[in-house]
């Protein structure tokens, strides 16, 4: 909502981003190890072994791993966004480096395309 109303330069926007990143870390990333400990305990129970077939087991574990990886990727992007907001010169420097690499790639492509075999 703050970005839609062009308030990205306010302290409220910054603190909201920090709060969102911190709560995401606490409630999503920090909960991954306890979740997997409880999954291991549940999988060792006889009621689980008797009531869950292999397809449900593989599906549940695959979905859980996928969601954990997705949360880690989102956390990486959130931290990257916070760091970019804190130090905007680093993001500008990265974009400049990308532009230099792109220009070098274009010039090497031009060299390759201008050389024609006889």
N, C-alpha and C positions, 0 to 999 in steps of 0.2 A: 504494500500500500504506500509506503514511503517513497519507493522508487517511482511509482506511477505519478505521485504528486510532486516529483522533482525535488525531493528532500534528501538526496543521497549524501549531501555534504553536512548534514546535521549530526550532532552528538547522539541523538536518539537512534539514528540509523546505525551508527557504529556500535552502540551498546546493545541494540537489538541483535545485530549480527554476532557479537561476542556471546550474548546470552544463548542464542539459538545454537551456536557451535558448541558451547559448553554443555548444554543440556542434551544435545545430540550425542556428544561423546560419553556423558555419564549414563544415559539411559539406553543407548544402542551399542556403543563399542565396549564399554566396561561390562555390559551384561552378556557378552559373547562367551567368556570362559565359564561363568556359573551355569549358563544354559547348557553348554556341552557336558559339564559335569553331571547335571541332572539327567541329560539324555542318556549318558552312559549308565547311570543307575537304573533308569527306567528300562533300558534295553536288556538288562540282566535279570529282570524279574520274570518269574514263570508265567504270570498272567499276560505279559507283553508277548513272550515267545509263543504262547498258545493262541493268542487272538489276532496277531498281525501276520499277514502273509508276506512273502518276499517283495512283491510289487509295492505294497503299501510301505514297507520298511525302506526300500530304495527310494521311493518317491518322497517320503518324509525327509530322509537324510539329504537327498539331492536338493530339495527345495530349501532346506535350512542352510545348507552350505552356500547356495546361490544367494539367498537373502543376506547372509553374513558378508559375503564378498561385495555385494551391492552396497551395503552399509559402509564398508571400509572405503569403497570408491567415493561414495558421497562425502564421507568424512574428509578424505584427501582433498576433494574439491572445495569443501567449506573452509578448511584450513588455508588452502591456497588463496581463496578469496579474501579471507581475513588478512593474510600476510600482504596481499596486493593492496588492500585498503590501508594498512599500516604504513607500508613502504611503496608508494606508487612508482618511484624511480626504478625499482627492480623490475616491475612489470614492463615499464617502458624500455628498459635495457634489453629484456628478453625479446620484446617485439622488434627492436632494432636489430638484434642478432639474427632473428628469424628472417628479417628482410634482407640482411647481408647474405645469409645462406641461400635464400631464394634467388637473389640476384646472381650469385655464383653459379647456382644450378642452371639458371637461364643462359648465362654466358657459356657454360660448358655444353649445353644443348645446342647453342648456336654454332659452336665449333664443330660439333659432331655432325650437324645437318649441313654445314657448308663444305665439308670434305666429302667428295664423291669419288667412288672407285672408278678407275678407267677400264 
